[in-house]
């Protein structure tokens, strides 16, 4: 059975999108310290970073090779023009979560959890820790942008650590050597520290590599508080919130919101297990929660 996001196609090397999640969880096995990231980089040596990369599956390495080659400034502009009209379809949030379940191959013996179940694992842990309802909702919707796979996008344009385009690629981005194949690497203008941007311009004015983070942020931004917007938009921006890179591009609001991104990241990375939540029992709570923030239908 061949479906988007789970395939033997060499253009989509990950067996399923969870391979990327598993790699990220291993690489960032210890939650970040917000205080440390404000002023200095985390205490990890270059050798330790390379250890994680050397141990990565060949499918993960191939995924990042494609990602780092293809995520150019031109490509990001193209995808924003293509998708941010939000004219693909209209559907509600729970409907979108059920739609995302098409990424699961029921014949696969290695997974028994749907995409919806994974979203509920994250949001239920947030709820059990007593966080506000908007935080719980952010946990539920944060990966819904992966419907891009169902719209025909290759894996490398849907998931993966995000990073700015239009300026130099940090060597703290996973597999930085793969950027040698990126056409932007040959542009002197695009390979300075701030590139096409201005120092302190703020992340809202910086173009990140295209993927599910930016897409779900754009779909939902009018309906969620700014803290949740940051969680959705930057949860895969590990070079910033885990490595302390690209701080010269941030402004005061970005620095204030960093603690919320890090707080969310604890749940995004460390709540997944093979124990399935009771979807039908939880559905009434989430339908009520969704209705408190979102209209019946959203544009995607």
C-alpha positions, 0 to 999 in steps of 0.5 A: 500500500502506497500513500503520501508520507509513507512510501518506498519512493526515493523522493520520500525516503522516510518510511513514515514521518515518525522517523523524523520525530524519532531522530529529533527526539534522540538528538535533543534527548534533554529538554533545553534550559530557557535561561541558558539559551537566552545568552549562550549556546547549549553545552554540547560539543561539535563532536557530540552533534556529529555523533547523533548524525553518524548514528542516524538511519540512512533514510533520515540522512537522505531526507536531510540531504533532499531537504537541505538541497531543496529549501532555497529562498526561491522555493520558499517564496514559491510555496508561500505563493502556492499555499498561503492563499488558503484555497485548497479546501475548507474543513474544521479542525477535528475534520482536519485531524481525521483527514491527517489519519490518511498518512497511517498505513493500517497494514504497517506492523510497526505502528498502531497509532494514528496521527490523531492519536499522536496529537491527543497524546501531546494535548492530553499531557498538556491538559493533565499538567494544568495548562490553559485551554489555548495551550491544550489546543495548540498541542492538538493542532500543532502537526495538522500542517502535515496535511501538506503531504496529502496535498502532494508535497514531498516529505522534505517540504513538510517536516524537518528542522526549520531554518532561515533562508536568505542568510547564511546556514548555521553549522548548528543545523543538523547535517550542515554539509548537505547545504553545499548542494543548495544553490543559495550557498553560491550567492554571497548576498545570501551567505552573510550573517543577516543576509537579506534581513536587518539585525533585530528585524524580528522572526516575523520578517524572516523566511524559514524553510517551508513546512508544516509549522508555517502552514498551520500557523497561517491557517490558525493565527487569527484565532489563537493568542500570540504564545500559541502562534509562536508554538505552532510557527517555531516548534521545529526551529531547533537552530533557534530555540535549542542551539541559540542561533540566529539571535541577531535576527530576533526582536524583544517579542521573540525573546519573550516568547522563546520560553513558551516555545521551549515549554511546548517543545517538552510536550512535543518531543517527550509525550509520545508512546505506543499507548493509544488514547481513547479517541471517542471518549475524548472527542466531546471535550476537544469538539467543545475546546475547538468551538471555543476558538475556531469557526466551524470551518477553516480555510486550508 
